Amino acid sequence: MPYVDGFVLAVPKANLDAYKAMATLAAEVWMDHGALTYVECVGEDVPIGELTSFPRAVQATEDEVVIFSWITYESRASRDAVLAKVMADPRMDHDPAKTPFDGKRMIFGGFDSIIVR
């Protein structure tokens, strides 16, 4: 069963094109180093819930959109190896000042798959 890294974050609408450019490069880098899939989605129907919701989870403001993304790998060991290669890849710019979103509000984590169809 694949291992999955999942992400939820808020991107200012004014930075969406810059985010798409960054994500396009990231997809190329991750796939080059062995990821099975790389998916980026922009929120289209993500209502603000009374207690919990995607927008509340990342403290999205009215001028931001929610991004939901995931990357799949063969296994946790494969994820760890791919991630090490990605972090060392010169195409990746790790300067937080150049990131088109607030990384402090990003939610992320690694998951074991239990059902894949």
Summary of the structure (lengths in Angstrom):
residues: 117
radius of gyration: 14.7
end to end distance: 10.4
largest distance: 43.0
contacts: 295
relative contact order: 0.33
helix: 37%
strand: 27%
